[in-house]
Amino acid sequence: MNIIPDESTYTILLTVMSAVGAFVSWFATIFPKFNTWYAGLTNEQKQALMIGGGLVATLIVVGLSCGGVIGAYACTSIGDALLKVAVSFIAYVVGNQSVDRITPKPASVKAANIAGNVKRGLG
Protein backbone atom coordinates (compact mmCIF):
# COMPACT_ATOMS: atom_id res chain seq x y z
CA MET A 1 0.00 0.00 0.00
CA ASN A 2 1.40 3.37 -1.04
CA ILE A 3 0.82 6.03 1.62
CA ILE A 4 2.49 8.80 -0.40
CA PRO A 5 -0.20 10.82 -2.21
CA ASP A 6 -0.21 10.97 -5.99
CA GLU A 7 1.55 14.28 -6.64
CA SER A 8 -0.03 14.95 -10.04
CA THR A 9 -3.55 14.66 -8.63
CA TYR A 10 -2.75 16.99 -5.75
CA THR A 11 -1.11 19.49 -8.09
CA ILE A 12 -4.24 19.50 -10.22
CA LEU A 13 -6.49 19.87 -7.15
CA LEU A 14 -4.41 22.75 -5.81
CA THR A 15 -4.43 24.54 -9.15
CA VAL A 16 -8.14 24.04 -9.81
CA MET A 17 -9.26 25.00 -6.31
CA SER A 18 -7.00 28.06 -6.13
CA ALA A 19 -8.45 29.19 -9.47
CA VAL A 20 -12.02 28.55 -8.28
CA GLY A 21 -11.40 30.52 -5.08
CA ALA A 22 -9.87 33.39 -7.02
CA PHE A 23 -12.75 33.43 -9.51
CA VAL A 24 -15.42 33.44 -6.79
CA SER A 25 -13.76 36.37 -5.04
CA TRP A 26 -13.29 38.27 -8.30
CA PHE A 27 -16.91 37.58 -9.30
CA ALA A 28 -18.21 38.90 -5.97
CA THR A 29 -16.31 42.16 -6.49
CA ILE A 30 -16.63 42.80 -10.22
CA PHE A 31 -19.93 41.32 -11.50
CA PRO A 32 -22.54 44.13 -11.73
CA LYS A 33 -25.62 43.95 -9.49
CA PHE A 34 -24.25 40.93 -7.61
CA ASN A 35 -21.29 42.95 -6.34
CA THR A 36 -23.45 45.67 -4.77
CA TRP A 37 -25.77 43.08 -3.23
CA TYR A 38 -22.76 41.22 -1.84
CA ALA A 39 -21.16 44.43 -0.54
CA GLY A 40 -24.33 45.19 1.45
CA LEU A 41 -24.07 41.94 3.42
CA THR A 42 -22.58 41.79 6.90
CA ASN A 43 -19.07 40.39 7.26
CA GLU A 44 -20.51 37.22 8.80
CA GLN A 45 -22.89 36.75 5.85
CA LYS A 46 -20.04 37.27 3.38
CA GLN A 47 -17.89 34.75 5.23
CA ALA A 48 -20.71 32.20 5.32
CA LEU A 49 -21.34 32.65 1.60
CA MET A 50 -17.66 32.24 0.71
CA ILE A 51 -17.20 29.24 3.01
CA GLY A 52 -20.38 27.59 1.75
CA GLY A 53 -19.40 28.16 -1.86
CA GLY A 54 -15.93 26.82 -1.10
CA LEU A 55 -17.29 23.67 0.52
CA VAL A 56 -19.63 23.00 -2.40
CA ALA A 57 -16.83 23.57 -4.94
CA THR A 58 -14.46 21.41 -2.90
CA LEU A 59 -16.90 18.52 -2.71
CA ILE A 60 -17.60 18.70 -6.45
CA VAL A 61 -13.92 18.82 -7.44
CA VAL A 62 -12.89 16.11 -4.98
CA GLY A 63 -15.84 14.00 -6.13
CA LEU A 64 -14.58 14.31 -9.70
CA SER A 65 -11.08 13.44 -8.50
CA CYS A 66 -12.24 10.40 -6.56
CA GLY A 67 -14.24 9.33 -9.59
CA GLY A 68 -11.08 9.42 -11.68
CA VAL A 69 -12.24 12.34 -13.84
CA ILE A 70 -9.61 14.76 -12.47
CA GLY A 71 -6.10 13.44 -11.94
CA ALA A 72 -4.44 10.19 -12.70
CA TYR A 73 -5.79 8.14 -9.79
CA ALA A 74 -9.11 7.77 -8.01
CA CYS A 75 -9.34 7.91 -4.22
CA THR A 76 -7.90 4.79 -2.67
CA SER A 77 -9.49 5.16 0.78
CA ILE A 78 -11.63 7.36 2.99
CA GLY A 79 -8.44 8.88 4.38
CA ASP A 80 -7.29 9.76 0.88
CA ALA A 81 -10.64 11.40 0.13
CA LEU A 82 -10.58 13.38 3.39
CA LEU A 83 -7.02 14.53 2.71
CA LYS A 84 -8.09 15.70 -0.75
CA VAL A 85 -11.03 17.61 0.78
CA ALA A 86 -8.75 19.33 3.31
CA VAL A 87 -6.05 20.22 0.78
CA SER A 88 -8.60 21.41 -1.78
CA PHE A 89 -10.49 23.60 0.69
CA ILE A 90 -7.27 25.22 1.92
CA ALA A 91 -6.28 25.94 -1.68
CA TYR A 92 -9.74 27.49 -2.28
CA VAL A 93 -9.37 29.76 0.76
CA VAL A 94 -5.87 30.86 -0.23
CA GLY A 95 -6.98 31.71 -3.78
CA ASN A 96 -10.15 33.41 -2.56
CA GLN A 97 -8.51 35.61 0.05
CA SER A 98 -5.51 36.47 -2.10
CA VAL A 99 -7.69 37.91 -4.84
CA ASP A 100 -10.03 39.60 -2.35
CA ARG A 101 -7.12 41.58 -0.93
CA ILE A 102 -5.75 42.82 -4.26
CA THR A 103 -8.90 43.38 -6.34
CA PRO A 104 -9.76 47.07 -6.64
CA LYS A 105 -13.32 47.77 -5.48
CA PRO A 106 -15.58 49.62 -7.96
CA ALA A 107 -17.22 52.84 -6.71
CA SER A 108 -20.62 51.10 -6.55
CA VAL A 109 -19.18 48.47 -4.18
CA LYS A 110 -17.58 51.12 -1.97
CA ALA A 111 -20.92 52.97 -1.79
CA ALA A 112 -22.79 49.75 -0.95
CA ASN A 113 -20.26 48.97 1.80
CA ILE A 114 -20.74 52.43 3.31
CA ALA A 115 -24.53 52.18 3.04
CA GLY A 116 -24.50 48.76 4.68
CA ASN A 117 -22.31 50.00 7.52
CA VAL A 118 -24.58 53.02 8.09
CA LYS A 119 -27.64 50.79 8.04
CA ARG A 120 -26.06 48.54 10.69
CA GLY A 121 -24.99 51.57 12.76
CA LEU A 122 -21.29 51.04 12.14
CA GLY A 123 -20.45 54.25 10.38
N, C-alpha and C positions, 0 to 999 in steps of 0.2 A: 504494500500500500504506500503510495507516494503522498507524504504530508506537505510537500512543497507546492504552493498554488501554481497553477498554470499562468506564467507571466504574461503571455499574449492576451489571454482573456481579461486579466486584471488591467492591463494597459488599455484595452478597448473600453472596459467599464469606466475607468477613470476619465478617459477622454470624453466619452459620450455623456457621462453624468456632469462633468464640469461644464461642458457645452450647454447642456439642458439647464443647469442652474444659472449660467450666464444669460441665456436667452430669456428665461422667466423674469429675471431681474430687469433686463433691458426692456422687455415687453411692458412690464408694470410701470416703467418710467416714461417710455416713448409713445406707446400706442394711444392715439387720441381717444377721448371719452373714458376709456378704461383707466388711464393714468390719473385723471382728476378724481374719479371715483375712488381709486386706490389711495391717493394722497389724503383723502378725507377720512380714511379709517384711523382708528387708534393704533398705537404701536403694537399693542397686543393682538389686535385683529390682523394687522399686516404680518406679524410673526406667525400667527396660526395659519394664515393663508399660504405663506411661503413654506412652512414646515409640512402642511398637508399636501401641497403640490409636490414637494420634494419626496414625500413618502410614496405618493401615487406613482410618480415617475420612477422612483427607485424600484418599486415592486414590479412595474412593467418591464423595465430594462433587465432586472435580475431574472424575472420569469423568462424572458427571451433568451438570456444567457443559459439558464438552467435547461431550457428546452433545446439548446444547441444551435439556436438561430444566430446568436451573437457570440463570437469567440470560437475557439477550436474545440473546446471540451464542454460537455454538459456538467451540471453539478454532480459530484460523486457522493455527497452525503448531506445531511441536514446542517452539519457544521460548516461545510463548504458554502452552502446557500446562505447561511447566516453571516458568514464572513463577507460574502459578496454584497449582501444588503448593507452591512456596516460600512464597508469601503466605498460603496456607491453613494450612500447617503452623505458621507463626509465629503466626497468629491463634489456632490451637488451643492452643499453648503459653502464650500470654498469658492466655487465658481459663482454662485449667487451673490455672496457678500462682496467678493472682489469687484464685480461689475457694479453693484449698488454703490460702492464707495467712489468710483471714478466716473460714473455716468453723470453728465451735466443735467440738471433738472430744468425742464422748460418753464417759462413764466407761469403757465396755467397750473402746473404742479406746485410751484412755490405759493401761488395764491390759494390753492386748495388746502395746502398744508397750514397756512396762516388762518384761513377760515375755519378749518377743523379745530385748530388749537384755541381760537377765540370761542367757538361753540362749546368746547369742553372746559372753558375757563382757565386755559393755560397761557393765554397771551393777550 
